[in-house]
Amino acid sequence: LLPEEFREIYRSILLMENENDEELAYFVKAADIISAIIKCYREKKLDNKDFDRAQESLIESINKYQDPAVKYFLDTFLPAFGYNSQK
């Protein structure tokens, strides 16, 4: 669903065509975990308790990332979804 002008740029990233780019893979995985955390928070706001354990596990996983960019994103943008890095 990406606009045409972005498709080629993101193709190699999303399909992980350059398997030797460890830094890129690191951030793509972090983004995937963050996306799943957001999904959990949305479901919990709908009172769906099925996502409780998944959320705990995902937060544990993302907290293992020591990169300042990941921490900044978590601390700056995820509170809007209910994320609290102090938990």
Distance bins in CASP14 RR format, pairs under 12 A and 6 or more apart:
PFRMAT RR
TARGET T0000
AUTHOR 0000-0000-0000
RMODE 2
METHOD distances of the structure
MODEL  1
1 7 0 0 0 0 1 0 0 0 0 0 0
1 10 0 0 0 0 0 1 0 0 0 0 0
1 14 0 0 0 0 0 1 0 0 0 0 0
2 8 0 0 0 0 1 0 0 0 0 0 0
2 9 0 0 0 0 1 0 0 0 0 0 0
2 10 1 0 0 1 0 0 0 0 0 0 0
2 11 0 0 0 0 1 0 0 0 0 0 0
2 13 0 0 0 0 0 1 0 0 0 0 0
2 14 0 0 0 0 1 0 0 0 0 0 0
3 9 0 0 0 0 0 1 0 0 0 0 0
3 10 0 0 0 0 0 1 0 0 0 0 0
4 10 0 0 0 0 0 1 0 0 0 0 0
4 11 0 0 0 0 0 1 0 0 0 0 0
6 13 0 0 0 0 0 1 0 0 0 0 0
6 14 0 0 0 0 0 1 0 0 0 0 0
7 13 0 0 0 0 0 1 0 0 0 0 0
7 14 0 0 0 0 1 0 0 0 0 0 0
7 15 0 0 0 0 0 1 0 0 0 0 0
8 14 0 0 0 0 0 1 0 0 0 0 0
8 15 0 0 0 0 0 1 0 0 0 0 0
8 17 0 0 0 0 0 1 0 0 0 0 0
10 16 0 0 0 0 0 1 0 0 0 0 0
10 17 0 0 0 0 0 1 0 0 0 0 0
10 24 0 0 0 0 0 1 0 0 0 0 0
10 28 0 0 0 0 0 1 0 0 0 0 0
10 31 0 0 0 0 0 1 0 0 0 0 0
11 17 1 0 0 1 0 0 0 0 0 0 0
11 18 0 0 0 0 0 1 0 0 0 0 0
12 18 1 0 1 0 0 0 0 0 0 0 0
12 19 0 0 0 0 0 1 0 0 0 0 0
12 20 0 0 0 0 0 1 0 0 0 0 0
12 21 0 0 0 0 1 0 0 0 0 0 0
12 24 0 0 0 0 1 0 0 0 0 0 0
12 25 0 0 0 0 0 1 0 0 0 0 0
12 28 0 0 0 0 0 1 0 0 0 0 0
13 21 0 0 0 0 1 0 0 0 0 0 0
13 23 0 0 0 0 0 1 0 0 0 0 0
13 24 1 0 0 1 0 0 0 0 0 0 0
13 25 0 0 0 0 1 0 0 0 0 0 0
13 27 0 0 0 0 1 0 0 0 0 0 0
13 28 1 0 0 1 0 0 0 0 0 0 0
13 29 0 0 0 0 0 1 0 0 0 0 0
13 31 0 0 0 0 1 0 0 0 0 0 0
13 32 0 0 0 0 0 1 0 0 0 0 0
14 24 0 0 0 0 0 1 0 0 0 0 0
14 25 0 0 0 0 0 1 0 0 0 0 0
14 28 1 0 0 1 0 0 0 0 0 0 0
14 31 0 0 0 0 0 1 0 0 0 0 0
14 32 0 0 0 0 0 1 0 0 0 0 0
15 24 0 0 0 0 0 1 0 0 0 0 0
15 25 0 0 0 0 0 1 0 0 0 0 0
15 28 0 0 0 0 0 1 0 0 0 0 0
16 22 0 0 0 0 0 1 0 0 0 0 0
16 24 1 0 0 1 0 0 0 0 0 0 0
16 25 1 0 0 1 0 0 0 0 0 0 0
16 26 0 0 0 0 0 1 0 0 0 0 0
16 27 0 0 0 0 0 1 0 0 0 0 0
16 28 1 0 0 1 0 0 0 0 0 0 0
16 29 0 0 0 0 1 0 0 0 0 0 0
16 32 0 0 0 0 0 1 0 0 0 0 0
17 24 0 0 0 0 0 1 0 0 0 0 0
17 25 0 0 0 0 0 1 0 0 0 0 0
17 28 0 0 0 0 0 1 0 0 0 0 0
18 24 1 0 0 1 0 0 0 0 0 0 0
18 25 0 0 0 0 1 0 0 0 0 0 0
18 28 0 0 0 0 0 1 0 0 0 0 0
19 25 1 0 0 1 0 0 0 0 0 0 0
19 28 0 0 0 0 0 1 0 0 0 0 0
21 27 0 0 0 0 1 0 0 0 0 0 0
21 28 0 0 0 0 1 0 0 0 0 0 0
22 28 0 0 0 0 0 1 0 0 0 0 0
22 29 0 0 0 0 0 1 0 0 0 0 0
23 29 0 0 0 0 0 1 0 0 0 0 0
23 30 0 0 0 0 0 1 0 0 0 0 0
23 67 0 0 0 0 1 0 0 0 0 0 0
23 69 0 0 0 0 0 1 0 0 0 0 0
24 30 0 0 0 0 0 1 0 0 0 0 0
24 31 0 0 0 0 0 1 0 0 0 0 0
25 31 0 0 0 0 0 1 0 0 0 0 0
25 32 0 0 0 0 0 1 0 0 0 0 0
26 32 0 0 0 0 0 1 0 0 0 0 0
26 33 0 0 0 0 0 1 0 0 0 0 0
26 64 0 0 0 0 0 1 0 0 0 0 0
26 65 1 0 0 1 0 0 0 0 0 0 0
26 66 0 0 0 0 0 1 0 0 0 0 0
26 67 1 0 0 1 0 0 0 0 0 0 0
26 69 0 0 0 0 0 1 0 0 0 0 0
26 70 0 0 0 0 1 0 0 0 0 0 0
27 33 0 0 0 0 0 1 0 0 0 0 0
27 34 0 0 0 0 0 1 0 0 0 0 0
27 65 0 0 0 0 1 0 0 0 0 0 0
27 67 1 0 0 1 0 0 0 0 0 0 0
27 69 1 0 0 1 0 0 0 0 0 0 0
27 70 1 0 0 1 0 0 0 0 0 0 0
27 73 0 0 0 0 1 0 0 0 0 0 0
28 34 0 0 0 0 0 1 0 0 0 0 0
28 35 0 0 0 0 0 1 0 0 0 0 0
28 70 0 0 0 0 0 1 0 0 0 0 0
29 35 0 0 0 0 0 1 0 0 0 0 0
29 36 0 0 0 0 0 1 0 0 0 0 0
29 58 0 0 0 0 0 1 0 0 0 0 0
29 61 0 0 0 0 1 0 0 0 0 0 0
29 62 0 0 0 0 1 0 0 0 0 0 0
29 64 0 0 0 0 0 1 0 0 0 0 0
29 65 0 0 0 0 1 0 0 0 0 0 0
29 67 0 0 0 0 0 1 0 0 0 0 0
29 70 0 0 0 0 0 1 0 0 0 0 0
30 36 0 0 0 0 0 1 0 0 0 0 0
30 37 0 0 0 0 0 1 0 0 0 0 0
30 58 0 0 0 0 0 1 0 0 0 0 0
30 61 0 0 0 0 1 0 0 0 0 0 0
30 62 1 0 0 1 0 0 0 0 0 0 0
30 63 0 0 0 0 0 1 0 0 0 0 0
30 64 0 0 0 0 1 0 0 0 0 0 0
30 65 1 0 1 0 0 0 0 0 0 0 0
30 66 0 0 0 0 0 1 0 0 0 0 0
30 67 1 0 0 1 0 0 0 0 0 0 0
30 68 0 0 0 0 0 1 0 0 0 0 0
30 69 0 0 0 0 1 0 0 0 0 0 0
30 70 1 0 1 0 0 0 0 0 0 0 0
30 71 0 0 0 0 0 1 0 0 0 0 0
30 72 0 0 0 0 0 1 0 0 0 0 0
30 73 0 0 0 0 1 0 0 0 0 0 0
30 74 0 0 0 0 1 0 0 0 0 0 0
30 78 0 0 0 0 0 1 0 0 0 0 0
31 37 0 0 0 0 0 1 0 0 0 0 0
31 38 0 0 0 0 0 1 0 0 0 0 0
31 62 0 0 0 0 0 1 0 0 0 0 0
31 65 0 0 0 0 0 1 0 0 0 0 0
31 67 0 0 0 0 0 1 0 0 0 0 0
31 69 0 0 0 0 0 1 0 0 0 0 0
31 70 0 0 0 0 1 0 0 0 0 0 0
31 73 0 0 0 0 1 0 0 0 0 0 0
31 74 0 0 0 0 0 1 0 0 0 0 0
31 77 0 0 0 0 0 1 0 0 0 0 0
32 38 0 0 0 0 0 1 0 0 0 0 0
32 39 0 0 0 0 0 1 0 0 0 0 0
32 58 0 0 0 0 1 0 0 0 0 0 0
32 61 0 0 0 0 1 0 0 0 0 0 0
32 62 0 0 0 0 1 0 0 0 0 0 0
32 65 0 0 0 0 0 1 0 0 0 0 0
32 70 0 0 0 0 0 1 0 0 0 0 0
33 39 0 0 0 0 0 1 0 0 0 0 0
33 40 0 0 0 0 0 1 0 0 0 0 0
33 54 0 0 0 0 0 1 0 0 0 0 0
33 55 0 0 0 0 0 1 0 0 0 0 0
33 57 0 0 0 0 1 0 0 0 0 0 0
33 58 1 0 1 0 0 0 0 0 0 0 0
33 59 0 0 0 0 1 0 0 0 0 0 0
33 60 0 0 0 0 1 0 0 0 0 0 0
33 61 1 0 1 0 0 0 0 0 0 0 0
33 62 1 0 1 0 0 0 0 0 0 0 0
33 63 0 0 0 0 1 0 0 0 0 0 0
33 64 0 0 0 0 1 0 0 0 0 0 0
33 65 0 0 0 0 1 0 0 0 0 0 0
33 70 0 0 0 0 1 0 0 0 0 0 0
33 73 0 0 0 0 0 1 0 0 0 0 0
33 74 0 0 0 0 0 1 0 0 0 0 0
33 78 0 0 0 0 0 1 0 0 0 0 0
33 83 0 0 0 0 0 1 0 0 0 0 0
34 40 0 0 0 0 0 1 0 0 0 0 0
34 41 0 0 0 0 0 1 0 0 0 0 0
34 58 0 0 0 0 1 0 0 0 0 0 0
34 59 0 0 0 0 0 1 0 0 0 0 0
34 61 0 0 0 0 0 1 0 0 0 0 0
34 62 1 0 0 1 0 0 0 0 0 0 0
34 63 0 0 0 0 0 1 0 0 0 0 0
34 65 0 0 0 0 1 0 0 0 0 0 0
34 69 0 0 0 0 0 1 0 0 0 0 0
34 70 1 0 0 1 0 0 0 0 0 0 0
34 71 0 0 0 0 0 1 0 0 0 0 0
34 72 0 0 0 0 0 1 0 0 0 0 0
34 73 1 0 0 1 0 0 0 0 0 0 0
34 74 1 0 0 1 0 0 0 0 0 0 0
34 76 0 0 0 0 0 1 0 0 0 0 0
34 77 0 0 0 0 1 0 0 0 0 0 0
34 78 1 0 0 1 0 0 0 0 0 0 0
34 81 0 0 0 0 1 0 0 0 0 0 0
34 83 0 0 0 0 1 0 0 0 0 0 0
35 41 0 0 0 0 0 1 0 0 0 0 0
35 42 0 0 0 0 0 1 0 0 0 0 0
35 58 0 0 0 0 1 0 0 0 0 0 0
35 62 0 0 0 0 0 1 0 0 0 0 0
35 73 0 0 0 0 0 1 0 0 0 0 0
35 77 0 0 0 0 0 1 0 0 0 0 0
35 78 0 0 0 0 0 1 0 0 0 0 0
35 81 0 0 0 0 0 1 0 0 0 0 0
36 42 0 0 0 0 0 1 0 0 0 0 0
36 43 0 0 0 0 0 1 0 0 0 0 0
36 51 0 0 0 0 1 0 0 0 0 0 0
36 54 1 0 0 1 0 0 0 0 0 0 0
36 55 0 0 0 0 1 0 0 0 0 0 0
36 56 0 0 0 0 0 1 0 0 0 0 0
36 57 0 0 0 0 1 0 0 0 0 0 0
36 58 1 0 1 0 0 0 0 0 0 0 0
36 59 0 0 0 0 0 1 0 0 0 0 0
36 61 0 0 0 0 1 0 0 0 0 0 0
36 62 0 0 0 0 1 0 0 0 0 0 0
36 78 0 0 0 0 0 1 0 0 0 0 0
36 81 0 0 0 0 0 1 0 0 0 0 0
37 43 0 0 0 0 0 1 0 0 0 0 0
37 44 0 0 0 0 0 1 0 0 0 0 0
37 51 0 0 0 0 1 0 0 0 0 0 0
37 54 0 0 0 0 1 0 0 0 0 0 0
37 55 1 0 0 1 0 0 0 0 0 0 0
37 56 0 0 0 0 0 1 0 0 0 0 0
37 57 0 0 0 0 1 0 0 0 0 0 0
37 58 1 0 1 0 0 0 0 0 0 0 0
37 59 1 0 0 1 0 0 0 0 0 0 0
37 60 0 0 0 0 0 1 0 0 0 0 0
37 61 0 0 0 0 1 0 0 0 0 0 0
37 62 1 0 0 1 0 0 0 0 0 0 0
37 63 0 0 0 0 0 1 0 0 0 0 0
37 65 0 0 0 0 0 1 0 0 0 0 0
37 70 0 0 0 0 0 1 0 0 0 0 0
37 73 0 0 0 0 0 1 0 0 0 0 0
37 74 0 0 0 0 1 0 0 0 0 0 0
37 77 0 0 0 0 0 1 0 0 0 0 0
37 78 1 0 0 1 0 0 0 0 0 0 0
37 79 0 0 0 0 0 1 0 0 0 0 0
37 81 1 0 0 1 0 0 0 0 0 0 0
37 82 0 0 0 0 1 0 0 0 0 0 0
37 83 1 0 0 1 0 0 0 0 0 0 0
37 84 0 0 0 0 0 1 0 0 0 0 0
37 85 0 0 0 0 0 1 0 0 0 0 0
37 87 0 0 0 0 0 1 0 0 0 0 0
38 44 0 0 0 0 0 1 0 0 0 0 0
38 45 0 0 0 0 0 1 0 0 0 0 0
38 51 0 0 0 0 0 1 0 0 0 0 0
38 54 0 0 0 0 0 1 0 0 0 0 0
38 55 0 0 0 0 0 1 0 0 0 0 0
38 58 0 0 0 0 1 0 0 0 0 0 0
38 59 0 0 0 0 0 1 0 0 0 0 0
38 62 0 0 0 0 0 1 0 0 0 0 0
38 73 0 0 0 0 0 1 0 0 0 0 0
38 74 0 0 0 0 0 1 0 0 0 0 0
38 77 0 0 0 0 1 0 0 0 0 0 0
38 78 1 0 0 1 0 0 0 0 0 0 0
38 79 0 0 0 0 0 1 0 0 0 0 0
38 80 0 0 0 0 1 0 0 0 0 0 0
38 81 1 0 1 0 0 0 0 0 0 0 0
38 82 0 0 0 0 1 0 0 0 0 0 0
38 83 0 0 0 0 1 0 0 0 0 0 0
39 45 0 0 0 0 0 1 0 0 0 0 0
39 46 0 0 0 0 0 1 0 0 0 0 0
39 48 0 0 0 0 0 1 0 0 0 0 0
39 50 0 0 0 0 0 1 0 0 0 0 0
39 51 1 0 0 1 0 0 0 0 0 0 0
39 54 0 0 0 0 1 0 0 0 0 0 0
39 55 0 0 0 0 1 0 0 0 0 0 0
39 58 0 0 0 0 1 0 0 0 0 0 0
39 81 0 0 0 0 1 0 0 0 0 0 0
40 46 0 0 0 0 0 1 0 0 0 0 0
40 48 0 0 0 0 1 0 0 0 0 0 0
40 49 0 0 0 0 0 1 0 0 0 0 0
40 50 0 0 0 0 1 0 0 0 0 0 0
40 51 1 0 1 0 0 0 0 0 0 0 0
40 52 0 0 0 0 1 0 0 0 0 0 0
40 53 0 0 0 0 1 0 0 0 0 0 0
40 54 1 0 1 0 0 0 0 0 0 0 0
40 55 1 1 0 0 0 0 0 0 0 0 0
40 56 0 0 0 0 1 0 0 0 0 0 0
40 57 0 0 0 0 1 0 0 0 0 0 0
40 58 1 0 0 1 0 0 0 0 0 0 0
40 59 0 0 0 0 1 0 0 0 0 0 0
40 61 0 0 0 0 0 1 0 0 0 0 0
40 62 0 0 0 0 0 1 0 0 0 0 0
40 78 0 0 0 0 0 1 0 0 0 0 0
40 81 0 0 0 0 1 0 0 0 0 0 0
40 82 0 0 0 0 0 1 0 0 0 0 0
40 83 0 0 0 0 1 0 0 0 0 0 0
41 48 0 0 0 0 0 1 0 0 0 0 0
41 51 0 0 0 0 1 0 0 0 0 0 0
41 52 0 0 0 0 0 1 0 0 0 0 0
41 54 0 0 0 0 0 1 0 0 0 0 0
41 55 1 0 0 1 0 0 0 0 0 0 0
41 58 0 0 0 0 0 1 0 0 0 0 0
41 59 0 0 0 0 0 1 0 0 0 0 0
41 77 0 0 0 0 0 1 0 0 0 0 0
41 78 0 0 0 0 1 0 0 0 0 0 0
41 79 0 0 0 0 0 1 0 0 0 0 0
41 80 0 0 0 0 1 0 0 0 0 0 0
41 81 1 0 1 0 0 0 0 0 0 0 0
41 82 1 0 1 0 0 0 0 0 0 0 0
41 83 1 0 0 1 0 0 0 0 0 0 0
41 84 0 0 0 0 0 1 0 0 0 0 0
42 48 0 0 0 0 1 0 0 0 0 0 0
42 51 0 0 0 0 1 0 0 0 0 0 0
42 55 0 0 0 0 0 1 0 0 0 0 0
42 80 0 0 0 0 0 1 0 0 0 0 0
42 81 1 0 0 1 0 0 0 0 0 0 0
42 82 0 0 0 0 1 0 0 0 0 0 0
42 83 0 0 0 0 0 1 0 0 0 0 0
43 49 0 0 0 0 1 0 0 0 0 0 0
43 50 1 0 0 1 0 0 0 0 0 0 0
43 51 1 0 1 0 0 0 0 0 0 0 0
43 52 0 0 0 0 1 0 0 0 0 0 0
43 53 0 0 0 0 0 1 0 0 0 0 0
43 54 0 0 0 0 1 0 0 0 0 0 0
43 55 0 0 0 0 1 0 0 0 0 0 0
43 58 0 0 0 0 0 1 0 0 0 0 0
43 81 0 0 0 0 0 1 0 0 0 0 0
44 50 0 0 0 0 1 0 0 0 0 0 0
44 51 1 0 1 0 0 0 0 0 0 0 0
44 52 1 0 0 1 0 0 0 0 0 0 0
44 53 0 0 0 0 0 1 0 0 0 0 0
44 54 0 0 0 0 0 1 0 0 0 0 0
44 55 1 0 0 1 0 0 0 0 0 0 0
44 56 0 0 0 0 0 1 0 0 0 0 0
44 81 0 0 0 0 1 0 0 0 0 0 0
44 82 0 0 0 0 1 0 0 0 0 0 0
44 83 0 0 0 0 0 1 0 0 0 0 0
45 51 0 0 0 0 0 1 0 0 0 0 0
45 55 0 0 0 0 0 1 0 0 0 0 0
45 80 0 0 0 0 0 1 0 0 0 0 0
45 81 0 0 0 0 1 0 0 0 0 0 0
45 82 0 0 0 0 1 0 0 0 0 0 0
48 54 0 0 0 0 0 1 0 0 0 0 0
48 55 0 0 0 0 0 1 0 0 0 0 0
49 55 0 0 0 0 0 1 0 0 0 0 0
51 57 0 0 0 0 0 1 0 0 0 0 0
51 58 0 0 0 0 1 0 0 0 0 0 0
51 59 0 0 0 0 0 1 0 0 0 0 0
52 58 0 0 0 0 0 1 0 0 0 0 0
52 59 0 0 0 0 0 1 0 0 0 0 0
53 59 0 0 0 0 0 1 0 0 0 0 0
53 60 0 0 0 0 0 1 0 0 0 0 0
54 60 0 0 0 0 0 1 0 0 0 0 0
54 61 0 0 0 0 0 1 0 0 0 0 0
55 61 0 0 0 0 0 1 0 0 0 0 0
55 62 0 0 0 0 0 1 0 0 0 0 0
55 78 0 0 0 0 0 1 0 0 0 0 0
55 81 0 0 0 0 0 1 0 0 0 0 0
55 82 0 0 0 0 0 1 0 0 0 0 0
55 83 0 0 0 0 1 0 0 0 0 0 0
55 84 0 0 0 0 0 1 0 0 0 0 0
55 87 0 0 0 0 0 1 0 0 0 0 0
56 62 0 0 0 0 0 1 0 0 0 0 0
56 63 0 0 0 0 0 1 0 0 0 0 0
56 87 0 0 0 0 1 0 0 0 0 0 0
57 63 0 0 0 0 0 1 0 0 0 0 0
57 64 0 0 0 0 0 1 0 0 0 0 0
58 64 0 0 0 0 0 1 0 0 0 0 0
58 65 0 0 0 0 0 1 0 0 0 0 0
58 74 0 0 0 0 0 1 0 0 0 0 0
58 78 0 0 0 0 0 1 0 0 0 0 0
58 83 0 0 0 0 0 1 0 0 0 0 0
59 65 0 0 0 0 0 1 0 0 0 0 0
59 74 0 0 0 0 1 0 0 0 0 0 0
59 78 0 0 0 0 1 0 0 0 0 0 0
59 81 0 0 0 0 0 1 0 0 0 0 0
59 82 0 0 0 0 0 1 0 0 0 0 0
59 83 1 0 0 1 0 0 0 0 0 0 0
59 84 0 0 0 0 1 0 0 0 0 0 0
59 85 0 0 0 0 1 0 0 0 0 0 0
59 86 0 0 0 0 0 1 0 0 0 0 0
59 87 1 0 0 1 0 0 0 0 0 0 0
60 87 0 0 0 0 0 1 0 0 0 0 0
61 70 0 0 0 0 0 1 0 0 0 0 0
61 74 0 0 0 0 0 1 0 0 0 0 0
62 70 1 0 0 1 0 0 0 0 0 0 0
62 71 0 0 0 0 1 0 0 0 0 0 0
62 73 0 0 0 0 1 0 0 0 0 0 0
62 74 1 0 0 1 0 0 0 0 0 0 0
62 75 0 0 0 0 0 1 0 0 0 0 0
62 78 0 0 0 0 1 0 0 0 0 0 0
62 83 0 0 0 0 1 0 0 0 0 0 0
62 85 0 0 0 0 1 0 0 0 0 0 0
62 87 0 0 0 0 0 1 0 0 0 0 0
63 70 0 0 0 0 1 0 0 0 0 0 0
63 71 0 0 0 0 1 0 0 0 0 0 0
63 74 0 0 0 0 1 0 0 0 0 0 0
63 75 0 0 0 0 0 1 0 0 0 0 0
63 78 0 0 0 0 0 1 0 0 0 0 0
63 83 0 0 0 0 0 1 0 0 0 0 0
63 84 0 0 0 0 0 1 0 0 0 0 0
63 85 1 0 0 1 0 0 0 0 0 0 0
63 86 0 0 0 0 0 1 0 0 0 0 0
63 87 0 0 0 0 1 0 0 0 0 0 0
64 70 0 0 0 0 1 0 0 0 0 0 0
64 71 0 0 0 0 0 1 0 0 0 0 0
64 74 0 0 0 0 0 1 0 0 0 0 0
65 71 1 0 0 1 0 0 0 0 0 0 0
65 72 0 0 0 0 0 1 0 0 0 0 0
65 73 0 0 0 0 1 0 0 0 0 0 0
65 74 0 0 0 0 1 0 0 0 0 0 0
65 85 0 0 0 0 0 1 0 0 0 0 0
66 74 0 0 0 0 0 1 0 0 0 0 0
67 73 0 0 0 0 1 0 0 0 0 0 0
67 74 0 0 0 0 0 1 0 0 0 0 0
68 74 0 0 0 0 0 1 0 0 0 0 0
68 75 0 0 0 0 0 1 0 0 0 0 0
68 76 0 0 0 0 0 1 0 0 0 0 0
69 75 0 0 0 0 0 1 0 0 0 0 0
69 76 0 0 0 0 0 1 0 0 0 0 0
69 77 0 0 0 0 0 1 0 0 0 0 0
70 76 0 0 0 0 0 1 0 0 0 0 0
70 77 0 0 0 0 0 1 0 0 0 0 0
70 78 0 0 0 0 0 1 0 0 0 0 0
70 85 0 0 0 0 0 1 0 0 0 0 0
71 77 0 0 0 0 0 1 0 0 0 0 0
71 78 0 0 0 0 0 1 0 0 0 0 0
71 83 0 0 0 0 0 1 0 0 0 0 0
71 85 1 0 0 1 0 0 0 0 0 0 0
72 78 0 0 0 0 0 1 0 0 0 0 0
72 85 0 0 0 0 0 1 0 0 0 0 0
73 79 0 0 0 0 0 1 0 0 0 0 0
73 80 0 0 0 0 0 1 0 0 0 0 0
73 81 0 0 0 0 0 1 0 0 0 0 0
73 83 0 0 0 0 0 1 0 0 0 0 0
73 85 0 0 0 0 0 1 0 0 0 0 0
74 80 0 0 0 0 0 1 0 0 0 0 0
74 81 0 0 0 0 0 1 0 0 0 0 0
74 82 0 0 0 0 0 1 0 0 0 0 0
74 83 1 0 0 1 0 0 0 0 0 0 0
74 84 0 0 0 0 1 0 0 0 0 0 0
74 85 1 0 1 0 0 0 0 0 0 0 0
74 86 0 0 0 0 0 1 0 0 0 0 0
74 87 0 0 0 0 0 1 0 0 0 0 0
75 83 0 0 0 0 1 0 0 0 0 0 0
75 84 0 0 0 0 1 0 0 0 0 0 0
75 85 1 0 1 0 0 0 0 0 0 0 0
75 86 0 0 0 0 1 0 0 0 0 0 0
76 83 0 0 0 0 0 1 0 0 0 0 0
76 85 0 0 0 0 0 1 0 0 0 0 0
77 83 0 0 0 0 1 0 0 0 0 0 0
77 85 0 0 0 0 0 1 0 0 0 0 0
78 84 0 0 0 0 1 0 0 0 0 0 0
78 85 1 0 0 1 0 0 0 0 0 0 0
78 87 0 0 0 0 0 1 0 0 0 0 0
79 85 0 0 0 0 1 0 0 0 0 0 0
79 86 0 0 0 0 0 1 0 0 0 0 0
79 87 0 0 0 0 0 1 0 0 0 0 0
END
